[in-house]
Amino acid sequence: MSTGILSGTKILVGESDLKSFLREKGFGEERGKRQELSLIEALFLVENEKMEVTDGGKTLNFDDLLKIGNKTEENFYSKYLVYGDLRERGLLVRTGLKFGSDFRVYERGKDIKTGHSKYLVHVVPEEYTCSFPELARAIRLSQNVNKLMIYAIVDEEGDITYYQIDRVKL
């Protein structure tokens, strides 16, 4: 099985067959001769037995990567559950950081080079509360970049409910 190497909070892949597979399936970012994956992407690939990750010495399993993610990012496991659910539905999922959300999501059959993402997804726990102005800002931002705003609510059992939030003009 092909291997990536943990470097801080990224996983670097230099092996050409794995790198080609990752590019074809929309995982990671091309950085010179390497493909750079996020922890969430690598965790998904490890869980689905598409790659292994090492820290330079030992092979890291799913639980090892999950612990690293939980230490470095708030709400990491819930984000991972949503990421995995969207990927399993055949959607291309990328970071939504520059749009102020957790993910940007492309429809089936679209890719980064030939299309634009359709959705911004914000992952929140079931007990999440926000103000109307905060909600309005998120909706306005998504509309300004021609995307639909989706809130992914993750409950204590790990079940996900998706809500599309939109503004109605009367």
Backbone as numpy.savetxt, mean C-alpha at the origin, in Angstrom:
# Nx Ny Nz CAx CAy CAz Cx Cy Cz
14.05 -19.52 -4.20 13.20 -18.34 -4.20 14.09 -17.10 -4.20
13.68 -16.09 -4.92 14.44 -14.84 -5.03 14.36 -14.04 -3.74
15.38 -13.20 -3.53 15.53 -12.53 -2.25 15.70 -11.02 -2.40
15.11 -10.30 -1.45 15.34 -8.86 -1.30 16.09 -8.63 -0.01
16.76 -7.49 0.09 17.56 -7.18 1.27 16.96 -5.97 1.99
16.70 -6.13 3.29 16.18 -5.05 4.10 17.24 -3.98 4.28
16.87 -2.73 3.99 17.76 -1.60 4.18 16.94 -0.48 4.81
17.03 -0.35 6.11 16.19 0.62 6.83 14.74 0.16 6.79
13.88 0.94 6.15 12.46 0.56 6.03 12.10 0.19 4.60
13.11 -0.04 3.76 12.89 -0.43 2.37 13.51 -1.81 2.12
13.04 -2.46 1.09 13.61 -3.74 0.67 14.15 -3.53 -0.73
15.43 -3.85 -0.93 16.10 -3.65 -2.21 16.21 -4.98 -2.94
15.85 -4.94 -4.22 15.91 -6.14 -5.06 16.79 -5.83 -6.26
17.85 -6.63 -6.41 18.74 -6.44 -7.55 18.67 -7.59 -8.52
18.17 -8.74 -8.08 18.11 -9.95 -8.90 17.15 -9.72 -10.07
17.62 -9.98 -11.28 16.89 -9.53 -12.48 15.54 -10.21 -12.72
15.40 -11.51 -12.48 14.11 -12.16 -12.71 13.05 -11.63 -11.75
13.40 -11.52 -10.48 12.46 -10.99 -9.49 12.17 -9.52 -9.79
13.20 -8.77 -10.12 13.02 -7.35 -10.43 12.06 -7.17 -11.61
12.18 -7.99 -12.62 11.28 -7.92 -13.79 9.84 -8.25 -13.38
9.67 -9.29 -12.57 8.34 -9.66 -12.07 7.72 -8.51 -11.30
8.50 -7.89 -10.41 7.99 -6.80 -9.57 7.56 -5.61 -10.42
8.36 -5.26 -11.41 8.01 -4.14 -12.30 6.75 -4.43 -13.08
6.67 -5.65 -13.60 5.50 -6.05 -14.40 4.22 -5.99 -13.58
4.30 -6.36 -12.30 3.11 -6.40 -11.44 2.88 -5.12 -10.65
3.73 -4.11 -10.86 3.52 -2.81 -10.23 3.97 -2.70 -8.78
4.97 -3.47 -8.40 5.50 -3.39 -7.04 6.76 -2.53 -7.02
6.84 -1.63 -6.06 8.06 -0.88 -5.83 8.34 0.22 -6.83
9.50 0.83 -6.63 9.98 1.92 -7.47 11.35 1.54 -8.02
11.58 1.89 -9.27 12.87 1.62 -9.89 13.88 2.64 -9.38
14.98 2.17 -8.84 16.05 3.02 -8.34 17.37 2.53 -8.95
17.73 3.08 -10.09 18.95 2.63 -10.77 18.79 1.19 -11.23
19.70 0.34 -10.78 19.66 -1.07 -11.17 18.84 -1.91 -10.21
18.25 -1.27 -9.22 17.48 -2.00 -8.20 16.01 -1.60 -8.23
15.21 -2.48 -7.66 13.80 -2.17 -7.40 13.69 -2.00 -5.89
13.05 -0.92 -5.45 12.92 -0.61 -4.03 11.47 -0.80 -3.61
11.24 -1.68 -2.64 9.90 -1.99 -2.16 9.67 -1.40 -0.78
8.40 -1.09 -0.49 8.03 -0.68 0.86 7.88 -1.94 1.72
7.82 -1.76 3.02 7.61 -2.90 3.93 6.27 -3.59 3.64
5.24 -2.81 3.35 3.93 -3.40 3.09 3.97 -4.27 1.83
4.62 -3.78 0.78 4.73 -4.57 -0.45 5.51 -5.86 -0.20
6.63 -5.74 0.50 7.45 -6.92 0.78 6.70 -7.92 1.66
5.97 -7.43 2.65 5.19 -8.30 3.52 4.17 -9.10 2.72
3.49 -8.42 1.80 2.51 -9.08 0.93 3.18 -10.17 0.08
4.34 -9.86 -0.48 5.05 -10.82 -1.33 5.60 -12.00 -0.53
6.05 -11.74 0.68 6.53 -12.82 1.56 5.36 -13.72 1.95
4.24 -13.13 2.33 3.08 -13.92 2.72 2.60 -14.80 1.56
2.69 -14.29 0.34 2.24 -15.03 -0.83 3.35 -15.84 -1.50
4.46 -15.98 -0.79 5.60 -16.82 -1.20 6.14 -16.46 -2.58
6.22 -15.16 -2.87 6.78 -14.68 -4.13 8.22 -14.24 -3.97
8.65 -14.01 -2.73 10.04 -13.62 -2.47 10.38 -13.85 -1.01
11.67 -13.80 -0.72 12.18 -13.84 0.65 12.87 -12.51 0.92
12.99 -12.18 2.20 13.69 -10.96 2.60 14.72 -11.33 3.65
15.94 -10.78 3.50 16.98 -10.98 4.50 17.42 -9.63 5.03
18.06 -9.67 6.17 18.65 -8.43 6.72 20.15 -8.43 6.49
20.60 -9.24 5.55 22.02 -9.37 5.26 22.59 -10.64 5.88
21.92 -11.16 6.90 22.39 -12.38 7.56 21.30 -13.42 7.65
20.18 -13.05 8.25 19.11 -14.02 8.48 17.91 -13.71 7.59
17.20 -14.77 7.23 15.97 -14.62 6.46 14.87 -14.17 7.41
14.16 -13.12 7.01 13.08 -12.57 7.84 11.75 -13.16 7.39
10.98 -13.65 8.35 9.67 -14.21 8.01 8.59 -13.13 8.12
7.36 -13.52 7.89 6.23 -12.59 7.93 6.18 -11.84 9.25
6.28 -12.56 10.37 6.19 -11.94 11.69 7.33 -10.95 11.94
8.54 -11.28 11.46 9.68 -10.38 11.62 9.41 -9.05 10.90
8.93 -9.14 9.66 8.65 -7.92 8.88 7.49 -7.14 9.48
6.50 -7.85 10.00 5.35 -7.20 10.63 5.80 -6.41 11.86
6.68 -6.98 12.68 7.20 -6.28 13.86 7.94 -5.01 13.46
8.74 -5.09 12.41 9.48 -3.91 11.93 8.49 -2.84 11.48
7.49 -3.26 10.72 6.47 -2.32 10.24 5.71 -1.66 11.37
5.32 -2.45 12.37 4.57 -1.92 13.51 5.39 -0.90 14.30
6.71 -1.09 14.33 7.58 -0.17 15.05 7.78 1.14 14.29
7.72 1.07 12.97 8.07 2.24 12.17 6.87 3.04 11.66
5.68 2.44 11.68 4.52 3.13 11.10 3.27 2.86 11.92
2.59 3.93 12.26 1.34 3.82 13.01 0.29 3.11 12.16
-0.50 2.23 12.80 -1.61 1.55 12.12 -1.11 0.63 10.98
0.12 0.16 11.08 0.76 -0.60 10.00 -0.03 -1.86 9.63
-0.42 -2.63 10.63 -1.09 -3.90 10.32 -2.42 -3.67 9.60
-3.19 -2.68 10.04 -4.45 -2.37 9.36 -4.19 -1.94 7.92
-3.17 -1.13 7.71 -2.81 -0.71 6.35 -2.43 -1.92 5.51
-1.70 -2.85 6.13 -1.32 -4.06 5.41 -2.56 -4.88 5.02
-3.52 -5.01 5.94 -4.74 -5.76 5.63 -5.48 -5.15 4.44
-5.58 -3.83 4.41 -6.25 -3.15 3.31 -5.45 -3.32 2.02
-4.14 -3.14 2.10 -3.28 -3.30 0.92 -3.48 -4.70 0.32
-3.40 -5.72 1.17 -3.56 -7.10 0.71 -4.94 -7.35 0.11
-5.97 -6.81 0.73 -7.33 -6.99 0.22 -7.48 -6.35 -1.17
-6.96 -5.16 -1.33 -7.06 -4.48 -2.62 -6.26 -5.22 -3.69
-5.06 -5.67 -3.34 -4.23 -6.43 -4.29 -4.92 -7.73 -4.70
-5.51 -8.41 -3.72 -6.19 -9.67 -4.03 -7.41 -9.46 -4.92
-7.94 -8.26 -4.93 -9.06 -7.92 -5.82 -8.58 -7.55 -7.22
-7.25 -7.64 -7.43 -6.69 -7.36 -8.74 -6.39 -5.91 -9.02
-6.37 -5.08 -7.97 -6.11 -3.66 -8.15 -4.64 -3.35 -7.92
-4.14 -2.36 -8.61 -2.78 -1.90 -8.43 -2.80 -0.85 -7.33
-1.98 -1.05 -6.30 -1.98 -0.19 -5.12 -0.60 0.43 -4.95
-0.58 1.74 -4.83 0.66 2.50 -4.65 0.50 3.41 -3.44
1.60 3.95 -2.96 1.51 4.88 -1.84 0.71 6.12 -2.23
-0.03 6.63 -1.28 -0.81 7.84 -1.51 -0.26 9.03 -0.75
0.96 8.89 -0.27 1.57 9.90 0.60 1.51 11.30 0.01
1.82 11.47 -1.26 1.82 12.83 -1.82 0.42 13.41 -1.95
-0.61 12.57 -1.77 -2.00 13.04 -1.80 -2.61 13.08 -0.40
-1.79 12.86 0.62 -2.29 12.91 1.99 -3.14 11.72 2.39
-2.99 10.60 1.69 -3.75 9.40 2.03 -2.77 8.23 2.14
-3.29 7.08 2.53 -2.42 5.91 2.67 -2.07 5.30 1.32
-3.07 5.20 0.43 -2.84 4.56 -0.86 -3.53 5.32 -1.98
-3.00 5.18 -3.17 -3.73 5.52 -4.38 -3.91 4.21 -5.13
-5.08 4.04 -5.72 -5.44 2.75 -6.28 -5.85 2.92 -7.74
-5.31 2.05 -8.58 -5.62 2.02 -10.00 -6.62 0.91 -10.26
-7.49 1.12 -11.24 -8.45 0.10 -11.61 -7.74 -1.07 -12.28
-8.40 -2.21 -12.34 -7.85 -3.39 -13.03 -7.46 -3.03 -14.46
-6.32 -3.53 -14.88 -5.88 -3.30 -16.25 -5.12 -2.01 -16.45
-5.12 -1.13 -15.46 -4.37 0.12 -15.58 -2.99 -0.06 -14.95
-2.05 0.72 -15.43 -0.75 0.72 -14.76 -0.27 2.16 -14.63
0.82 2.32 -13.95 1.33 3.64 -13.62 1.70 4.42 -14.89
2.20 3.71 -15.88 2.67 4.40 -17.09 1.54 4.77 -18.05
0.45 4.00 -18.05 -0.61 4.25 -19.04 -1.89 4.82 -18.45
-1.97 4.94 -17.16 -3.22 5.43 -16.57 -3.01 6.18 -15.29
-4.08 6.75 -14.80 -4.07 7.47 -13.53 -4.85 6.68 -12.49
-4.47 6.85 -11.26 -5.21 6.18 -10.19 -6.61 6.78 -10.11
-7.55 5.96 -9.69 -8.94 6.40 -9.60 -9.34 6.75 -8.17
-8.69 6.10 -7.20 -9.11 6.23 -5.80 -7.95 6.67 -4.91
-8.29 7.40 -3.86 -7.40 7.62 -2.73 -8.02 6.85 -1.57
-7.22 6.06 -0.88 -7.73 5.24 0.22 -7.03 5.66 1.51
-7.86 5.95 2.50 -7.37 6.32 3.82 -7.81 5.21 4.78
-6.85 4.59 5.47 -7.13 3.47 6.37 -7.28 3.99 7.79
-8.40 3.63 8.42 -8.64 4.09 9.79 -9.22 2.95 10.63
-8.95 2.99 11.94 -9.55 1.97 12.82 -11.03 2.25 13.02
-11.74 1.24 13.48 -13.19 1.33 13.67 -13.58 2.46 14.61
-12.76 2.76 15.59 -13.10 3.79 16.58 -12.67 5.19 16.14
-12.21 5.34 14.93 -11.75 6.62 14.38 -12.86 7.68 14.40
-12.50 8.87 14.78 -13.44 10.00 14.69 -12.71 11.15 14.00
-13.48 11.96 13.30 -12.90 13.15 12.68 -13.97 14.23 12.61
-13.53 15.44 12.36 -14.45 16.56 12.27 -14.96 16.70 10.83
-16.06 17.42 10.66 -16.55 17.67 9.31 -15.54 18.47 8.49
-14.87 19.48 9.05 -13.87 20.18 8.24 -12.74 19.25 7.76
-12.31 18.31 8.62 -11.28 17.36 8.22 -11.77 16.48 7.07
-12.99 16.02 7.17 -13.60 15.20 6.12 -13.74 16.01 4.83
-14.17 17.23 4.96 -14.34 18.10 3.79 -13.00 18.35 3.09
-11.92 18.54 3.87 -10.59 18.74 3.28 -10.16 17.52 2.48
-10.39 16.33 3.04 -10.01 15.09 2.34 -10.78 14.95 1.03
-12.07 15.24 1.07 -12.90 15.14 -0.13 -12.46 16.19 -1.16
-12.24 17.40 -0.71 -11.83 18.47 -1.63 -10.50 18.13 -2.30
-9.56 17.62 -1.51 -8.27 17.23 -2.08 -8.44 16.14 -3.13
-9.23 15.13 -2.81 -9.42 14.03 -3.77 -10.08 14.54 -5.05
-11.04 15.43 -4.93 -11.71 15.98 -6.12 -10.77 16.87 -6.93
-9.89 17.60 -6.26 -8.94 18.46 -6.96 -7.96 17.67 -7.82
-7.71 16.42 -7.46 -6.80 15.58 -8.24 -7.57 14.50 -9.02
-8.88 14.72 -9.16 -9.75 13.83 -9.95 -9.74 12.38 -9.48
-9.89 12.20 -8.17 -9.93 10.87 -7.59 -11.11 10.77 -6.63
-11.55 9.55 -6.39 -12.62 9.30 -5.43 -12.00 9.00 -4.08
-12.57 9.53 -3.00 -12.06 9.32 -1.65 -12.74 8.11 -1.03
-11.93 7.16 -0.60 -12.41 5.94 0.05 -11.82 5.87 1.46
-12.68 5.67 2.43 -12.20 5.37 3.79 -12.34 3.87 3.99
-11.24 3.23 4.37 -11.23 1.80 4.67 -11.24 1.66 6.19
-12.35 1.19 6.74 -12.51 1.04 8.18 -12.15 -0.41 8.54
-11.16 -0.57 9.43 -10.72 -1.90 9.84 -11.16 -2.12 11.28
-11.97 -3.19 11.50 -12.44 -3.45 12.86 -11.45 -4.32 13.63
-11.77 -4.62 14.87 -10.87 -5.38 15.74 -10.58 -6.79 15.23
-11.50 -7.35 14.45 -11.31 -8.70 13.90 -10.53 -8.66 12.59
-10.20 -7.47 12.11 -9.47 -7.34 10.85 -10.37 -7.29 9.63
-11.69 -7.19 9.85 -12.62 -7.06 8.72 -12.58 -5.63 8.21
-12.71 -5.48 6.90 -12.60 -4.17 6.27 -13.93 -3.78 5.64
-14.34 -2.54 5.88 -15.51 -1.97 5.22 -15.05 -0.72 4.50
-15.41 -0.61 3.22 -15.00 0.54 2.43 -16.17 1.51 2.28
-15.88 2.80 2.51 -16.88 3.84 2.33 -16.34 4.86 1.34
-17.12 5.12 0.30 -16.75 6.19 -0.62 -17.40 7.47 -0.09
-16.59 8.49 0.09 -17.07 9.75 0.63 -17.04 10.78 -0.51
-18.15 11.48 -0.69 -18.23 12.42 -1.79 -19.04 13.64 -1.35
-18.94 14.68 -2.11 -19.68 15.91 -1.85 -20.84 15.97 -2.85
-22.00 16.35 -2.36 -23.17 16.48 -3.22 -23.52 17.95 -3.32
-23.68 18.42 -4.54 -24.10 19.80 -4.75 -25.56 19.80 -5.11
-26.37 20.52 -4.35 -27.81 20.59 -4.61 -28.18 21.89 -5.28
